[in-house]
Amino acid sequence: MSEDVDFDVIVVGGGVAGTVCAYRLAEAGHEVLLIERGAEPGSKNLSGGVFYCRVLAEVFPDFVDRAPVERRITRNVLSFLNDDSHVNVDYWDTRLADPVNAVTVLRAKLDPWLSAECEQAGVVVMPGVRVDGLLQEDGRFVGVRAGEDELRCHVVVAADGVNSFLAQAAGVRAKEPPGHLAVGVKSVIGLPRTVLEDRFRVSGDEGVAYAVVGDCTQGVAGGGFLYTNLDSVSVGVVLRLDDLQAAGLSSSDLHDHFLAHPAVEPLLRGGELLEYGCHLTIEDGPAMAAHDLTRPGLLVIGDAGGFTLNTGLTIRGMDLAAGSAIAAATAASAALAAGDFSQQAMDGYLRELEGSFVSADLRTYARAPGFLENPRLYTGYGQLLADVLHGVYDHDLTPRRHLVPGALSALKASGLRIDQLVRDGWAAARAL
Amino acid sequence: MRVVVVYKWARNPTDALVRSDGSIDWRNARMTAGEDDPAALAAAFAIAAGSDGEVLGLTIGDGDASWALARGVERAWSVADAPSLVDNAATAAILAAAVRHLGEVDVVVIGDSRQDAGVPVALAGELGWPALVGLTSATTVDGRLQAARKVGGAAQTVLLPTPAVVGIAAEADVDRAPGMKELLAARKRPLTRLSLAELGVAPDDPESLGCAKPDSTPARVFAGEPAETAAQLVAALRSEGVL
């Protein structure tokens, strides 16, 4: 470490992106300060999520066994939910447990663990500090300011979440338009472990995750989600901000409506509300991450950089956060070794990203947000599916028809047109 | 003067959730210093500043004990394996043993908390020192310990002999979040962990037989027209034998 800096790298934000980046840099022998605004790491997060954790294998080889994970997801349910019916695609596969692909986590447990790993690796972890701004000299970012104190470093890593005031203040990002953002409203409902395992047909440390479209959002673009923790269920809705505003509905009402839905309520019955809250999240990650992510002496990672993907089937944030953190740590390490913190050196991060699954997946799903704007997804198709199946199973003593004519007459009754169906099917095939 | 400030670093009881069956959920409770501790720390510094002395930190229980170190205390001790006790006298015995362990001490300043109201006085008893609690501030004037307290509506100033235990009750929230440089400095300051065995104390605590929600008085609400509800209220009071 040279004379004029307090640390080689200062990472702002102690979530998945910030801790993974800080850990990697400390492991590489750099002096790292990790500043977290909350009193404890994880305290600014809302409960948790499904973490597609394979990316962490290169950082913590035994992550799944050592980290406080809740359940290993081996069952995924895609649910088309209507007012009084639902059609589910229920996919269970033991291959998803070996190797473990996705786990549910509660951030109040995971983040302190990640933070402790950082401390062990030599990171100076400093919770309870809100960074007010960045220090800039000759067009380069050289440190952070909090209150009256300033600390200097060679590289600042902004991992300060979806609202990233640092990235906005640095002119890297403008304020996001509401169409790029969504609001998540979530409850964590405690259930005795045996009750939970019986209800969701899971055993041991395996778990299930539901992605729900349709009546859960009453037509607002977005969806419902539900996943099992060890002895609790996280359940709620994600609603695209602009559509929510246009619909004039309240996010908490939609959350309550979903939890009270006859298809959902029995899963939660008798449970104890442990946590309830809302959080801003990213709806159109590909559009957001298309912003700049670097400035001389500055790297923007995780949610701050827009690294979230909603494909309709899966919502991914933590794995992309970790992927962007690994790329940033590699680039910062190279910059420190070369003593070069210019724009070009920082752009090493973009080159690392380009070679990783993060950029590849953002490109693959670049059309997904556009596809998910289709209102028919939230209103028409679930009902159509249910009507087709109703035709199959409802033996009302009228002469039976083959599946295809039955489906066509359901389509006709639905008001959806076959060209729309074809177009949407084609769009789905290209977007997802 | 050599001043020891005793502070508490524990899960905030006001954050704890009491479930319907009376059990207590500490999951969302944050670690925090006692609510009177910032005022006690300010008094400790005022006493030390007036006498060219030093302030030592002392806490019990596990957890991050660097609260005082980030707020200007140069050295701190923690009795890490001391349990959270119901018995204030037992807590005081642990603290007294730790104070004796620190050698010559002139003043022990402690937050006069409502949750552990008996600790300061029991601590003074253990040490055989005088105690004054419910103080609003303390300082040193001409080498003598001087404190302020409220008596009825009046503010009284008192002189205390040393050694002494002074209990400070906060009048306002005076805690201030330490800055980044103070937090970094705190990491370099020594925090010594003591054990109960080292101090030769073996605390005993009353056995808890479990918790339940306290019985609440049943409430009846009379709704409707004012004249009607008033009549219902009077009738109810009559039938209960109140009137």
Chai-1 contact restraints between the chains, C-beta under 6 A:
chainA,res_idxA,chainB,res_idxB,connection_type,confidence,min_distance_angstrom,max_distance_angstrom,comment,restraint_id
A,A39,B,R30,contact,1.0,0.0,6.0,A-B,restraint_1
A,M126,B,L183,contact,1.0,0.0,6.0,A-B,restraint_2
A,V129,B,M180,contact,1.0,0.0,6.0,A-B,restraint_3
A,A146,B,M180,contact,1.0,0.0,6.0,A-B,restraint_4
A,G147,B,G179,contact,1.0,0.0,6.0,A-B,restraint_5
A,D149,B,G179,contact,1.0,0.0,6.0,A-B,restraint_6
A,D149,B,M180,contact,1.0,0.0,6.0,A-B,restraint_7
A,D149,B,K181,contact,1.0,0.0,6.0,A-B,restraint_8
A,L151,B,M180,contact,1.0,0.0,6.0,A-B,restraint_9
